[in-house]
C-alpha cells in the first residue's frame, strides 16, 4: 500500500541534509574559534597588553554562547510550533550572513574600539544561529530515522560538525604559511568570505527536504502546542536540567580546539601549522569514530557510550596538555587523536539521540535547544575561564586540566541519571503517566 505523506520517511536525505547543514554552520563557527586563538588578539584589540588581548579575544568567542539560550527559546518555539525545516533554513542563512560580515570588518588600527564592538555584534548573530542548528538537525534526522538506527542517523549531525571543524582548520593551514603582515592585513579574511560558497551548497540541499513524519502527524491531529516552552518547563524540567549538565562535555571540545591551540602556539611556541594539523587529524579520525560509536549505541544503549567518552576525556586531558607543555610532538599527535578523535567522539556522537529521545515530539526541538545551549554556554567560555585559571611556570596548565576533568565528570554523572531509550518506539519517547496520559489527544490543553 502506498504511504501517505505523513508516513513517508527519508532517512538518508535527512542525514545528508543534517550533515551538510551542520558542516556549513560549524565551518563558520569554528573559523571564528581558530581566528580568535591565532589572529584576533593582534588585529581587533590593543597590542599594548597581549595577555589581556588574548582574554578579550577568547571572550568574543564565548559571547556567542550568551545569545544561544535566547536563540534556543525562540528557534525552539518556531521549530515545535511551525516545523523543523523552517528553523534549519533560517539558521543556515543567518550563520552565513554573519560570518561573511566578519570578513568585512575594520581592524582596531582602522576603527579603534568600534572594531571589537562590531565583531561582538556579528558573533552574537552567529550564536543565535548555532542555537537552533544542532537541535533542529537532530530532531529532523531522528524523526526520519528507522526505529532501531536512530543513534546512527542522528550521529550525522555531529559528523557534519566535525567536517565543518576540519574545513575551518584546513583553510587556515596554507594561510599559516603567509608572512605575518599579509596574514594580519588580508589573509585572515579569506576563510570568512568562503562561507558564502558553502552556505549556498547547504541551502540547496535543505530546501528540498520534507518536514518530518512525526511533526506532520502531530499537526494533522491538532496536537501542536501553542507555547512549547511552557509545556517543556511544566512537564520536562528534570530532563532539561539533565541535558544542561550533560552538555558540559562540550568544555572538552573548546579546550582542545581553542585553548590548547593558543597555549601551544603562543606559550610553548609550537609551530602553528603543526598544531592545526593535530586538530585536522583528530577530526578526521572522529569522522570515522562517530558513526561507529553510534552503531554500538543502537545495540547496547546510549548511556554507556556517553559515560565512557566523558570519563575517558576527564582522564586524557591531563597527559595531552602535559605533552604540549613538554613540547613532545609525538605525544601531542598521539594523545590529541586519542582524546578528541576517538574518546570524545563517543559522547559527542551519541548526545543527539540521547537528548532528543528524552522528549515528546511536541517539545523535542525546544527541549534539546534550551538544554544544550545553556550547557554549551560554559563550553563557550571555557577558553576564557582557562586563560584566567592558567598559572605560571611549567605546571601552570594544571588548573585548566582540573577544570576540564571536573566538567566532564559532571556530564558523565548527569547522563547516568537518564532513562535508557534505545529500545523505546519513537511515538512513546518522552511519554509517561505523569505527562500526557491523563488528557485525551484531541482535548489536550494547548499550553
ABEGO torsion letter per residue (X at the ends): XBBBAAABBBAAAAAAAAAAAAAAAAAAAAAAAAAAAAAAAAAABBAABAAAAAAAAAAAAAAAAAAAAAAAAAAAAAAAAAEAAAAAAAAAAAAAAAAAAAAABBBAAAAEAAAAAAAAAAAAAAAAAAAAAAAAAAAAAAAABBAAAAAAAAAAAAAAAAAAAAAAAAAAAAAAABBAAAAAAAAAAAAAAAAAAAAAAAAAAAAABBBBAAAAAAAAAGABBABAAAAAAAAAAAAAAAAAAAAAAAAAAAAAAAAAAAAAAAAAGBBAAAAAAAAAAAAAAAAAAAAAAAAAAAAAEAAAAAAAAAAAAAAAAAAAAAAAAAGBAAAAAAAAAAAAAAAAAAAAAAAAAAAAAABBAAAAAAAAAAAAAAAAAAAAAAAAAAAAABBBEAAAAAAAAAAAAAAAAAAAAAAAABBBAAABBAAABGBBAABAAABBAAABBBX
